[in-house]
Amino acid sequence: MRNQVHKQLQEKMEKTLSVFKDELNHIRAGRANPLILDKVKVEYYGSETPLKQLASISVPEPRIIQIQPYDGSILKDIEKAIQIADLGINPNNDGKVIRLTIPMLTEERRKELVKDVKKMGEDSKIALRNERRDAIDHLKKMEKSKEITEDELVSGEKEVQKQIDEYVSKVDQLVAKKSDEIMEV
């Protein structure tokens, strides 16, 4: 029974960490990252289609993302979709491919991004602590209904805390890594 609580907690924490990693991937750090285009949808034959299904996306240079559509007739639609997505980057269309030049970040903007990353890290830690509270509450209910003993409750709480500490540490490592990446010129 107690193992089930730890397993559920593990799954929830993995999901929280996964969401945090995904958020970090969408932060522009001054170098080309095709993941910033993941949310771009293009109007194609009457439906909103993800850009990555309509074009080959590559990074030929550290600060350039190149988009080569499979169907050349949708070049203008892709360009329009990128502008609508408000990525802060103007697409350059040469008639065959679209190039996005990632601008250099100013020192001030870098510091702002680091602050944002730290806030996102804090939000993830809050989510982890909420999951810890839920798991401990569940263990206490189990002890109250005599499904587990008081000793099992105490060791269960210690195990939950150990799991949370591990994931908080992972979040801190991700924040530090992304902050270093952003501040790197």
TAWO-V848319 format. One record per run of one state. SS is the DSSP state (H for helix, E for strand, L for the rest). FROM is the first residue (numbers start at 1). LEN is the number of residues. Records with the same first field share a line. If there is no record, write none. Layout:
SS=FROM-LEN / FROM-LEN
//
This chain:
L=1-1 / 26-8 / 38-3 / 45-2 / 62-2 / 70-2 / 85-6 / 94-4 / 102-5 / 145-5 / 184-2
H=2-24 / 34-4 / 51-4 / 72-13 / 107-38 / 150-34
E=41-4 / 47-4 / 55-7 / 64-6 / 91-3 / 98-4
//
